[in-house]
Amino acid sequence: MFSVGDHIIYGIEGVCRVEAIGRMNVDGLDKNREYYRLRPVYSGGTIYTPVDGRTVMRPVISRQELETLLPEARQMEPLTDVPSDFRAAGEYYRSILAQHDCRMLLRLCKTLYQRQAALSGTRRSISSTELRSWRMAEQMLYGEFGFVLGMPPAEVKPYLQKQFAGE
């Protein structure tokens, strides 16, 4: 269970601050159930989610975990078990996005980047489902990494490019 003030990852919403925990007096919520009241860091609004809900919630990675993860990213293998069926592949990508596991998201980005690069010589492109999944994975990673690094998500991509270039 998280505590008030913790920063967590909540589903595809990304980084949220836990503002309250307990029974909430909010229309539409079960008065006998405990909820987290979350405030998304990068968007407005308030999220009420059951403490025992199904949506993936986990602590934001630490700075140390990020500093360990980034050097590993260059060596990560692309995904090799992507289904060849278009619909099954879309479900596969959605399952990776729903887990919000940084390593898997990085592997997804690497996979789709390599697919796009391979297709560029043929004047073809990856599918709209793949492109959407790639953009969502990047958005999720840039949000979490930016939070950990203390920079806006828009500055994370150039930062990572410098890191991977060895600067």
Backbone as CSV, one residue per row, in Angstrom:
resi,resn,N_x,N_y,N_z,CA_x,CA_y,CA_z,C_x,C_y,C_z
1,MET,0.841,-1.178,0.000,0.000,0.000,0.000,0.885,1.240,0.000
2,PHE,0.448,2.237,-0.721,1.203,3.475,-0.815,0.799,4.418,0.306
3,SER,1.566,5.473,0.481,1.286,6.477,1.512,0.987,7.811,0.859
4,VAL,0.299,8.664,1.597,0.037,10.016,1.117,1.383,10.693,0.863
5,GLY,1.483,11.344,-0.287,2.725,12.019,-0.680,3.598,11.202,-1.598
6,ASP,3.361,9.889,-1.681,4.150,9.045,-2.585,3.857,9.419,-4.034
7,HIS,4.858,9.257,-4.867,4.673,9.385,-6.312,4.695,7.979,-6.888
8,ILE,3.664,7.676,-7.651,3.501,6.334,-8.191,3.227,6.410,-9.688
9,ILE,3.346,5.258,-10.328,2.910,5.109,-11.709,1.533,4.485,-11.645
10,TYR,0.573,5.124,-12.308,-0.789,4.609,-12.329,-1.165,4.327,-13.780
11,GLY,-1.207,3.057,-14.144,-1.612,2.669,-15.497,-0.898,3.485,-16.554
12,ILE,-1.627,3.807,-17.612,-1.009,4.595,-18.683,-1.052,6.086,-18.384
13,GLU,-1.681,6.474,-17.271,-1.698,7.885,-16.872,-0.290,8.357,-16.541
14,GLY,0.509,7.473,-15.979,1.886,7.815,-15.655,2.050,8.266,-14.220
15,VAL,2.923,9.231,-14.025,3.290,9.662,-12.680,2.138,10.420,-12.025
16,CYS,1.785,9.966,-10.825,0.729,10.602,-10.024,1.211,10.716,-8.588
17,ARG,0.694,11.717,-7.908,0.963,11.890,-6.480,-0.240,11.385,-5.702
18,VAL,0.015,10.578,-4.669,-1.062,10.106,-3.802,-1.426,11.250,-2.864
19,GLU,-2.655,11.744,-2.997,-3.091,12.867,-2.168,-3.895,12.433,-0.949
20,ALA,-4.586,11.317,-1.057,-5.386,10.828,0.065,-5.637,9.341,-0.114
21,ILE,-5.888,8.681,1.021,-6.210,7.254,1.010,-7.336,7.043,2.012
22,GLY,-8.336,6.286,1.606,-9.409,5.954,2.532,-10.754,5.953,1.845
23,ARG,-11.789,5.975,2.647,-13.146,6.045,2.110,-13.394,7.478,1.681
24,MET,-13.870,7.631,0.474,-14.080,8.966,-0.097,-15.566,9.278,-0.171
25,ASN,-15.902,10.476,0.164,-17.286,10.932,0.082,-17.477,11.629,-1.268
26,VAL,-17.461,10.820,-2.316,-17.569,11.328,-3.679,-18.707,10.574,-4.365
27,ASP,-19.575,11.319,-5.024,-20.687,10.689,-5.739,-20.166,9.638,-6.709
28,GLY,-20.815,8.495,-6.712,-20.455,7.427,-7.633,-19.457,6.432,-7.079
29,LEU,-18.830,6.747,-5.960,-17.871,5.819,-5.359,-18.549,5.032,-4.249
30,ASP,-18.141,3.790,-4.117,-18.651,2.931,-3.046,-18.148,3.486,-1.709
31,LYS,-19.052,3.882,-0.855,-18.697,4.506,0.435,-18.006,3.527,1.386
32,ASN,-18.114,2.227,1.121,-17.511,1.220,1.996,-16.178,0.688,1.474
33,ARG,-15.669,1.291,0.435,-14.429,0.819,-0.192,-13.354,1.893,-0.051
34,GLU,-12.111,1.475,0.105,-11.012,2.433,0.219,-10.464,2.759,-1.165
35,TYR,-10.128,4.023,-1.323,-9.633,4.539,-2.595,-8.359,5.348,-2.376
36,TYR,-7.589,5.431,-3.452,-6.513,6.413,-3.532,-7.078,7.609,-4.285
37,ARG,-6.768,8.798,-3.820,-7.047,10.000,-4.614,-5.695,10.427,-5.173
38,LEU,-5.598,10.376,-6.498,-4.343,10.645,-7.186,-4.424,11.942,-7.973
39,ARG,-3.312,12.645,-8.031,-3.199,13.856,-8.840,-2.108,13.593,-9.880
40,PRO,-2.498,13.488,-11.163,-1.485,13.299,-12.209,-0.506,14.471,-12.238
41,VAL,0.768,14.158,-12.392,1.810,15.187,-12.387,1.786,15.997,-13.679
42,TYR,1.511,15.350,-14.810,1.623,16.029,-16.103,0.299,16.420,-16.741
43,SER,-0.801,16.147,-16.078,-2.092,16.562,-16.626,-2.978,16.969,-15.459
44,GLY,-4.047,17.618,-15.768,-4.951,18.061,-14.721,-5.873,16.955,-14.266
45,GLY,-6.679,17.289,-13.295,-7.708,16.358,-12.854,-7.328,15.582,-11.620
46,THR,-8.253,14.768,-11.206,-8.101,13.913,-10.040,-8.577,12.519,-10.417
47,ILE,-7.871,11.524,-9.940,-8.230,10.133,-10.200,-8.558,9.480,-8.866
48,TYR,-9.689,8.799,-8.838,-10.048,7.981,-7.685,-9.967,6.543,-8.139
49,THR,-9.157,5.757,-7.466,-9.011,4.363,-7.843,-9.008,3.496,-6.592
50,PRO,-9.682,2.368,-6.641,-9.715,1.495,-5.464,-8.313,1.048,-5.062
51,VAL,-8.072,1.001,-3.768,-6.794,0.531,-3.248,-6.521,-0.884,-3.738
52,ASP,-7.574,-1.690,-3.866,-7.423,-3.071,-4.313,-7.820,-3.249,-5.779
53,GLY,-7.692,-2.178,-6.558,-8.098,-2.211,-7.967,-7.159,-3.023,-8.835
54,ARG,-7.561,-3.190,-10.086,-6.804,-4.011,-11.038,-5.766,-3.225,-11.831
55,THR,-5.905,-1.918,-11.880,-4.973,-1.121,-12.658,-3.581,-1.200,-12.050
56,VAL,-2.575,-1.318,-12.906,-1.201,-1.418,-12.433,-0.808,-0.118,-11.738
57,MET,-0.330,-0.263,-10.519,0.224,0.844,-9.752,1.536,0.356,-9.164
58,ARG,2.544,1.186,-9.284,3.839,0.842,-8.718,4.577,2.126,-8.373
59,PRO,5.576,2.026,-7.505,6.356,3.233,-7.206,7.114,3.704,-8.447
60,VAL,7.364,4.982,-8.533,8.222,5.525,-9.586,9.622,4.956,-9.356
61,ILE,10.319,4.628,-10.434,11.674,4.094,-10.264,12.554,5.141,-9.579
62,SER,13.575,4.672,-8.913,14.496,5.581,-8.227,15.549,6.092,-9.217
63,ARG,16.240,7.100,-8.812,17.327,7.641,-9.642,18.383,6.562,-9.872
64,GLN,18.673,5.798,-8.828,19.664,4.737,-8.939,19.211,3.659,-9.928
65,GLU,17.944,3.278,-9.873,17.411,2.287,-10.819,17.509,2.804,-12.248
66,LEU,17.211,4.092,-12.432,17.303,4.687,-13.769,18.743,4.700,-14.260
67,GLU,19.672,5.038,-13.379,21.087,5.077,-13.770,21.632,3.682,-14.087
68,THR,21.021,2.658,-13.526,21.381,1.282,-13.867,20.730,0.861,-15.178
69,LEU,19.495,1.303,-15.377,18.712,0.910,-16.552,19.249,1.512,-17.852
70,LEU,19.626,2.769,-17.840,20.019,3.437,-19.080,21.205,2.788,-19.783
71,PRO,22.278,2.437,-19.083,23.375,1.746,-19.790,22.946,0.389,-20.361
72,GLU,21.991,-0.272,-19.689,21.497,-1.558,-20.171,20.666,-1.407,-21.445
73,ALA,20.078,-0.245,-21.641,19.139,-0.039,-22.756,19.793,-0.295,-24.108
74,ARG,21.044,0.106,-24.260,21.724,-0.110,-25.545,21.856,-1.591,-25.875
75,GLN,22.019,-2.411,-24.849,22.242,-3.841,-25.056,20.952,-4.654,-25.079
76,MET,19.831,-4.020,-24.779,18.567,-4.761,-24.723,18.215,-5.329,-26.087
77,GLU,17.723,-6.550,-26.050,17.279,-7.213,-27.268,15.887,-6.702,-27.643
78,PRO,15.622,-6.563,-28.925,14.247,-6.238,-29.328,13.333,-7.418,-28.998
79,LEU,12.065,-7.166,-28.975,11.081,-8.214,-28.700,11.094,-9.222,-29.846
80,THR,11.100,-10.490,-29.503,11.151,-11.527,-30.536,9.852,-12.316,-30.628
81,ASP,8.935,-12.053,-29.716,7.702,-12.845,-29.681,6.464,-12.050,-30.101
82,VAL,6.659,-11.028,-30.938,5.529,-10.244,-31.421,4.728,-11.107,-32.402
83,PRO,3.436,-11.261,-32.156,2.620,-12.075,-33.074,2.607,-11.478,-34.487
84,SER,2.552,-12.330,-35.481,2.531,-11.843,-36.863,1.149,-11.340,-37.256
85,ASP,0.112,-11.818,-36.588,-1.246,-11.364,-36.842,-1.406,-9.927,-36.332
86,PHE,-1.950,-9.065,-37.176,-2.096,-7.640,-36.868,-2.856,-7.405,-35.565
87,ARG,-4.004,-8.051,-35.407,-4.817,-7.846,-34.198,-4.129,-8.400,-32.950
88,ALA,-3.539,-9.554,-33.070,-2.830,-10.153,-31.933,-1.633,-9.287,-31.537
89,ALA,-0.960,-8.717,-32.520,0.164,-7.828,-32.223,-0.317,-6.598,-31.460
90,GLY,-1.457,-6.039,-31.855,-2.017,-4.890,-31.147,-2.315,-5.213,-29.695
91,GLU,-2.879,-6.382,-29.451,-3.153,-6.824,-28.075,-1.853,-7.007,-27.304
92,TYR,-0.865,-7.556,-27.974,0.441,-7.762,-27.358,1.043,-6.424,-26.925
93,TYR,1.002,-5.432,-27.806,1.531,-4.102,-27.469,0.748,-3.486,-26.316
94,ARG,-0.578,-3.612,-26.337,-1.402,-3.061,-25.247,-1.059,-3.713,-23.907
95,SER,-0.768,-5.011,-23.930,-0.424,-5.691,-22.672,0.901,-5.165,-22.120
96,ILE,1.847,-4.867,-22.989,3.124,-4.296,-22.544,2.888,-2.901,-21.970
97,LEU,2.095,-2.093,-22.661,1.803,-0.742,-22.178,1.098,-0.785,-20.821
98,ALA,0.184,-1.726,-20.647,-0.589,-1.819,-19.401,0.296,-2.192,-18.212
99,GLN,1.362,-2.928,-18.450,2.262,-3.339,-17.361,3.111,-2.176,-16.864
100,HIS,3.407,-1.256,-17.729,4.271,-0.104,-17.458,5.597,-0.532,-16.834
101,ASP,6.214,-1.530,-17.411,7.531,-1.998,-17.007,8.552,-1.303,-17.906
102,CYS,9.431,-0.527,-17.301,10.364,0.289,-18.092,11.208,-0.533,-19.058
103,ARG,11.688,-1.680,-18.630,12.508,-2.518,-19.512,11.707,-2.982,-20.732
104,MET,10.494,-3.428,-20.486,9.660,-3.884,-21.605,9.283,-2.719,-22.518
105,LEU,9.028,-1.557,-21.957,8.714,-0.389,-22.784,9.911,0.002,-23.648
106,LEU,11.113,-0.062,-23.066,12.316,0.231,-23.855,12.500,-0.797,-24.968
107,ARG,12.253,-2.055,-24.665,12.363,-3.097,-25.693,11.318,-2.898,-26.789
108,LEU,10.114,-2.492,-26.404,9.069,-2.209,-27.387,9.514,-1.069,-28.306
109,CYS,10.031,0.000,-27.721,10.509,1.131,-28.535,11.626,0.690,-29.470
110,LYS,12.546,-0.089,-28.964,13.661,-0.565,-29.785,13.157,-1.431,-30.935
111,THR,12.219,-2.308,-30.643,11.642,-3.194,-31.658,10.994,-2.391,-32.775
112,LEU,10.163,-1.432,-32.398,9.437,-0.660,-33.406,10.364,0.298,-34.151
113,TYR,11.371,0.813,-33.477,12.365,1.649,-34.155,13.078,0.825,-35.231
114,GLN,13.488,-0.392,-34.885,14.188,-1.243,-35.848,13.275,-1.658,-36.996
115,ARG,12.000,-1.928,-36.688,11.043,-2.278,-37.759,10.884,-1.106,-38.716
116,GLN,10.762,0.099,-38.156,10.608,1.293,-38.987,11.851,1.505,-39.853
117,ALA,13.011,1.336,-39.258,14.259,1.501,-40.015,14.358,0.471,-41.138
118,ALA,13.964,-0.752,-40.875,14.016,-1.802,-41.893,13.044,-1.518,-43.035
119,LEU,11.905,-0.920,-42.726,10.898,-0.635,-43.748,11.181,0.650,-44.526
120,SER,12.017,1.523,-43.983,12.229,2.825,-44.622,12.829,2.689,-46.024
121,GLY,13.644,1.687,-46.240,14.220,1.474,-47.563,13.197,1.017,-48.587
122,THR,12.073,0.502,-48.130,11.034,0.020,-49.035,9.906,1.051,-49.214
123,ARG,10.106,2.225,-48.629,9.102,3.307,-48.669,7.799,2.904,-47.984
124,ARG,7.907,1.964,-47.088,6.761,1.551,-46.289,6.989,2.030,-44.869
125,SER,5.982,1.872,-44.054,6.074,2.313,-42.675,5.412,1.276,-41.764
126,ILE,5.672,1.411,-40.489,5.000,0.549,-39.539,3.514,0.911,-39.510
127,SER,2.699,0.012,-38.976,1.252,0.237,-38.950,0.885,1.349,-37.972
128,SER,-0.319,1.854,-38.107,-0.784,2.905,-37.193,-0.863,2.373,-35.761
129,THR,-1.191,1.108,-35.586,-1.226,0.507,-34.246,0.172,0.483,-33.647
130,GLU,1.156,0.104,-34.463,2.538,0.089,-33.977,3.013,1.501,-33.654
131,LEU,2.685,2.444,-34.513,3.096,3.828,-34.277,2.464,4.376,-33.000
132,ARG,1.174,4.110,-32.798,0.490,4.560,-31.577,1.131,3.928,-30.336
133,SER,1.418,2.645,-30.409,2.032,1.945,-29.277,3.415,2.508,-28.975
134,TRP,4.168,2.789,-30.017,5.514,3.348,-29.873,5.434,4.716,-29.205
135,ARG,4.554,5.561,-29.692,4.407,6.904,-29.109,3.948,6.847,-27.659
136,MET,3.022,5.940,-27.360,2.539,5.797,-25.989,3.667,5.314,-25.082
137,ALA,4.444,4.351,-25.539,5.572,3.845,-24.742,6.574,4.964,-24.477
138,GLU,6.878,5.746,-25.501,7.799,6.875,-25.305,7.224,7.884,-24.320
139,GLN,5.960,8.200,-24.461,5.323,9.162,-23.557,5.404,8.669,-22.105
140,MET,5.142,7.403,-21.903,5.199,6.832,-20.554,6.630,6.881,-20.002
141,LEU,7.585,6.486,-20.815,8.981,6.505,-20.375,9.474,7.923,-20.122
142,TYR,9.185,8.840,-21.035,9.658,10.212,-20.884,9.046,10.876,-19.655
143,GLY,7.789,10.546,-19.348,7.157,11.096,-18.160,7.840,10.620,-16.884
144,GLU,8.055,9.327,-16.793,8.687,8.783,-15.587,10.146,9.198,-15.491
145,PHE,10.888,9.080,-16.586,12.296,9.458,-16.556,12.452,10.947,-16.264
146,GLY,11.599,11.771,-16.867,11.657,13.211,-16.617,11.407,13.527,-15.156
147,PHE,10.436,12.860,-14.565,10.144,13.079,-13.151,11.364,12.733,-12.301
148,VAL,11.963,11.583,-12.575,13.120,11.119,-11.799,14.310,12.052,-12.000
149,LEU,14.498,12.541,-13.217,15.642,13.398,-13.531,15.397,14.870,-13.215
150,GLY,14.160,15.214,-12.877,13.836,16.603,-12.560,13.806,17.497,-13.789
151,MET,13.331,16.943,-14.901,13.252,17.730,-16.132,11.903,17.483,-16.797
152,PRO,11.458,18.424,-17.623,10.197,18.189,-18.334,10.323,16.990,-19.279
153,PRO,9.233,16.255,-19.474,9.289,15.092,-20.372,9.811,15.430,-21.768
154,ALA,9.549,16.632,-22.251,10.005,17.024,-23.589,11.528,17.078,-23.695
155,GLU,12.220,17.204,-22.575,13.684,17.269,-22.597,14.341,15.898,-22.449
156,VAL,13.537,14.871,-22.204,14.102,13.543,-21.951,14.683,12.924,-23.214
157,LYS,14.002,13.045,-24.342,14.506,12.419,-25.569,15.890,12.951,-25.941
158,PRO,16.105,14.282,-25.978,17.464,14.766,-26.261,18.479,14.315,-25.207
159,TYR,18.058,14.249,-23.967,18.932,13.776,-22.892,19.353,12.329,-23.153
160,LEU,18.385,11.483,-23.496,18.685,10.076,-23.767,19.579,9.926,-24.995
161,GLN,19.330,10.726,-26.014,20.154,10.653,-27.222,21.609,10.970,-26.888
162,LYS,21.844,11.950,-26.000,23.200,12.268,-25.575,23.801,11.117,-24.773
163,GLN,22.979,10.534,-23.891,23.461,9.411,-23.080,23.872,8.243,-23.968
164,PHE,23.055,7.945,-24.965,23.332,6.804,-25.829,24.459,7.087,-26.816
165,ALA,24.715,8.352,-27.069,25.819,8.723,-27.957,27.134,8.729,-27.202
166,GLY,27.067,8.588,-25.856,28.284,8.526,-25.059,28.783,9.858,-24.592
167,GLU,27.961,10.900,-24.679,28.409,12.236,-24.232,28.327,12.363,-22.738
